[in-house]
Amino acid sequence: MFALGNELDRFGYLDQQPRLIRNLMSGCCVAALYDAEERESFRLPWLDLQQGIEDIQLLEPVRQLADDEEFDDEERQQIAKWLGRKEESLLHAMMQSRQMGLNLEPYWDE
């Protein structure tokens, strides 16, 4: 799913979102069986990753706006440039969250 060897772009993260949500929800179902502090520290990078995916989804209306004929070429280029920087920043942060999450010892294995 989120193995470090997998390079994910926005489409890859969007594709993995349902599985991430399912895994986070499964953790909620059995959460009371484990120590709250250990559980939360393990879940934080994955929750951060979910937030990043939601942020990527929020960029979609701007992406559609960039195709609007109402804007001239220079304005469309500026929108595209902003989108590229924003997406690159989000993907970098999400990769760091993924690394953190994958390096944590699962609390249920202890």
C-alpha positions in Angstrom: 0.0 0.0 0.0 2.3 2.8 1.2 5.6 1.0 1.1 8.6 3.3 0.8 9.6 1.8 -2.5 6.4 2.9 -4.1 6.6 6.4 -5.6 3.1 7.9 -5.3 1.8 10.9 -7.1 -1.5 12.6 -6.4 -3.4 9.9 -8.3 -1.6 7.1 -6.3 -2.5 8.7 -3.0 -6.1 9.2 -4.1 -6.3 5.6 -5.2 -5.0 4.5 -1.7 -7.4 6.7 0.3 -10.2 4.2 0.7 -7.8 1.6 2.1 -6.2 4.1 4.4 -9.6 5.1 5.7 -10.6 1.5 6.2 -7.4 0.8 8.1 -7.9 3.9 10.3 -11.5 2.9 11.0 -10.4 -0.7 11.9 -8.0 0.8 14.4 -10.8 2.8 16.0 -12.9 -0.4 16.4 -10.3 -2.1 18.6 -8.7 1.0 20.1 -9.9 0.5 23.6 -7.9 -2.7 23.8 -4.6 -0.8 23.7 -2.7 2.0 25.5 -4.1 5.3 24.3 -0.7 7.1 24.1 0.9 4.3 22.0 -2.2 4.1 19.8 -2.3 7.8 19.1 1.4 8.2 18.4 1.2 5.3 15.9 -1.9 6.8 14.2 -0.7 10.4 13.9 1.4 10.0 10.8 -1.5 8.1 9.1 -4.0 10.7 10.1 -1.6 13.4 8.7 -1.4 11.4 5.5 -5.2 11.3 5.3 -5.3 15.1 5.8 -2.8 15.5 2.9 -5.0 13.4 0.6 -8.0 15.6 1.5 -5.8 18.7 0.8 -5.0 17.3 -2.6 -8.7 16.8 -3.3 -9.3 20.5 -2.3 -7.0 21.5 -5.1 -9.2 20.0 -7.8 -11.5 23.0 -8.2 -8.4 25.2 -8.6 -7.1 22.8 -11.3 -10.5 23.1 -13.1 -10.3 26.9 -12.8 -6.9 26.9 -14.5 -8.7 25.5 -17.6 -11.2 28.2 -17.6 -11.2 30.2 -20.9 -12.0 33.3 -18.8 -8.3 33.6 -18.0 -5.5 34.5 -20.4 -2.5 32.4 -21.0 -0.3 34.2 -18.4 -3.0 33.8 -15.7 -3.4 30.1 -16.5 0.3 29.7 -16.3 0.5 31.4 -12.9 -2.4 29.2 -11.6 -0.6 26.1 -12.9 2.7 27.2 -11.4 1.0 27.7 -8.0 -0.7 24.4 -8.2 2.6 22.7 -9.0 4.3 24.2 -6.0 1.4 23.4 -3.7 1.1 19.8 -4.9 4.9 19.3 -4.7 4.9 20.6 -1.1 2.0 18.4 -0.1 3.5 15.3 -1.7 6.8 16.0 0.1 5.1 16.3 3.4 3.0 13.2 2.7 6.1 11.2 1.9 7.6 12.3 5.2 4.5 11.2 7.1 4.6 7.9 5.2 8.2 7.3 6.3 7.4 8.1 9.9 4.4 5.8 9.9 6.3 2.9 8.3 9.2 3.3 10.8 6.9 3.0 13.8 6.5 -0.3 15.7 2.8 -1.3 15.6 1.4 -0.9 19.1 -0.6 -4.2 18.7 2.7 -6.2 18.3 4.1 -5.3 21.7 
